[in-house]
Amino acid sequence: AGEFVRLWRPSEACFSVHATLKGHKGRVNTVRWIRPGGLRLVTGGTDGKVIVWDFADGDAMPASHQVLDAHQSTVVYAEAYVIPNTKSTLMVSLAAEPTVHLWRSEDAGPFT
């Protein structure tokens, strides 16, 4: 556990670091791919932030990221899912204080 997330790329011989995502100011507690699709990743950490990483076209490094700063304490869980037959994504984040935030994104745009 640390202030970053490492994405690993498996190969036939061994694993290698595909990307290192830096953005949290404390330990990262939760990491989830947004499904279906798998081109966006959501992380949450002890800094109270939820970060959505956008990997446009499957690039090795994220094309952009969005920081959601709504929690006053450690984010312990975040999960997101694309709603079938729509262009909407719902995400939930849970913190230790305890609060739950529900976020929505349209057309793979920013969460609000």
C-alpha positions in Angstrom: 0.0 0.0 0.0 1.3 3.5 -0.9 0.4 6.8 -2.4 0.3 5.4 -6.0 -1.2 2.6 -8.0 0.9 0.4 -10.2 -0.7 -1.4 -13.2 1.2 -4.5 -14.2 1.3 -6.1 -17.6 1.6 -9.8 -17.7 3.9 -11.4 -20.4 4.9 -14.9 -21.0 8.1 -14.6 -19.0 7.3 -12.2 -16.2 5.2 -9.2 -15.1 6.3 -5.6 -15.9 5.1 -2.2 -14.7 2.6 -0.9 -17.3 1.9 2.4 -15.6 2.3 4.2 -12.2 -0.6 6.4 -11.2 0.2 9.2 -8.8 -2.4 11.5 -7.4 -3.3 10.5 -3.9 -1.6 12.2 -0.8 -2.0 9.1 1.3 -2.4 5.3 1.1 -4.7 4.0 -1.7 -7.4 1.7 -0.2 -9.6 0.8 -3.1 -9.0 0.2 -6.8 -11.7 -0.8 -9.3 -12.1 -0.9 -13.1 -15.3 0.7 -14.3 -17.2 -2.1 -16.1 -18.1 -2.8 -18.8 -15.5 -1.1 -20.9 -12.4 -1.2 -18.7 -11.0 2.1 -19.9 -11.6 4.0 -16.7 -10.2 3.1 -13.2 -11.5 4.5 -9.9 -9.3 4.7 -6.8 -9.9 6.0 -3.2 -7.5 6.7 -0.4 -6.8 8.0 3.1 -6.7 11.5 1.7 -10.5 11.4 1.3 -10.2 11.7 -2.5 -11.8 9.5 -5.2 -9.8 9.7 -8.5 -11.2 8.6 -11.8 -8.4 7.7 -14.3 -9.4 7.8 -18.0 -7.3 5.6 -20.3 -8.4 6.8 -23.7 -8.1 4.2 -26.4 -6.3 1.8 -24.0 -3.1 4.0 -23.7 -0.5 2.9 -21.2 -0.9 6.2 -19.2 -4.2 7.9 -18.5 -5.2 10.6 -20.9 -6.8 12.5 -18.0 -8.0 12.1 -14.4 -10.7 13.7 -12.3 -10.3 14.3 -8.6 -13.5 14.1 -6.5 -12.9 15.7 -3.1 -16.1 15.2 -1.2 -15.1 13.0 1.8 -13.7 14.3 5.1 -12.0 11.0 6.0 -10.6 7.9 4.5 -12.3 6.5 1.4 -12.7 2.8 2.1 -14.7 1.7 -1.0 -15.6 2.9 -4.4 -17.4 1.1 -7.2 -18.8 2.2 -10.6 -20.8 0.6 -13.3 -22.0 1.6 -16.8 -25.8 1.4 -16.9 -26.8 -1.0 -19.7 -28.4 0.6 -22.8 -27.5 4.1 -21.7 -24.5 6.4 -21.8 -24.6 6.8 -18.0 -22.2 5.6 -15.4 -23.1 5.5 -11.7 -20.4 5.4 -9.0 -20.6 5.1 -5.2 -17.9 6.0 -2.7 -17.9 5.2 1.0 -15.8 6.9 3.6 -15.0 6.1 7.3 -16.7 9.3 8.7 -19.3 7.6 7.6 -20.7 9.1 4.4 -21.7 7.6 1.1 -21.6 9.7 -2.1 -23.4 8.8 -5.3 -21.8 10.2 -8.5 -23.1 10.2 -12.1 -21.3 10.5 -15.4 -22.9 11.0 -18.9 -21.1 10.0 -22.1 -17.9 9.1 -20.2 -17.7 12.7 -19.1 -16.9 14.1 -15.6 -18.6 12.7 -12.6 -20.9 15.1 -10.7 
